[in-house]
């Protein structure tokens, strides 16, 4: 896999990391954080139906664990799903090109 394809597959993780850093910075620096939260939910929206059906964490009563679950569900699991879809698209296109080259 070339470096451009690797960069494309890792792009969702870079976006999730950026949103995660902005969210933490907004809380610590008392910024207007609703816009950043909106971008986080926009990032996770295409996968919301899947996350609602699969993940049943319930009500978490730990002060440190609840935000961690939020970051994982809203940012990192969708980043993994985006990256997996991009990887499957690249592998599928390579297989299709190899099939038609014969």
C-alpha positions, -999 to +999 in steps of 0.1 A: +000+000+000+015+033-010+020+062+015-009+082+000-033+053+006-020+048+041-025+086+047-060+083+034-068+054+057-054+071+087-072+104+080-103+095+102-080+089+132-063+123+126-098+139+125-109+121+157-076+131+175-081+167+164-117+168+176-106+151+209-079+177+215-102+206+207-129+192+230-105+188+259-090+223+252-125+238+251-134+224+284-102+235+301-100+270+285-138+277+290-144+282+252-178+281+236-177+243+233-211+236+218-198+241+182-170+216+188-195+191+203-216+196+172-187+187+149-181+156+171-217+145+167-216+153+130-185+130+127-204+102+144-238+107+128-235+082+099-227+054+124-253+064+150-277+037+141-250+010+144-236+024+177-271+026+192-278-010+184-245-025+194-232-005+223-252-008+255-232+008+282-261+020+302-257+046+328-221+049+340-216+063+375-179+068+374-168+104+370-137+095+349-151+066+330-182+084+316-163+110+294-140+083+283-169+062+270-183+093+253-150+100+235-147+063+224-183+061+212-186+095+195-150+098+181-129+066+180-153+039+171-166+059+141-130+067+131-123+030+131-154+024+110-145+051+085-110+038+082-122+003+077-146+014+050-118+033+032-095+003+035-122-020+020-128+004-008-091+006-017-087-032-015-118-038-035-108-013-062-073-030-064-089-065-067-114-052-093-085-036-113-065-068-111-095-089-123-100-066-153-063-065-162-063-102-170 
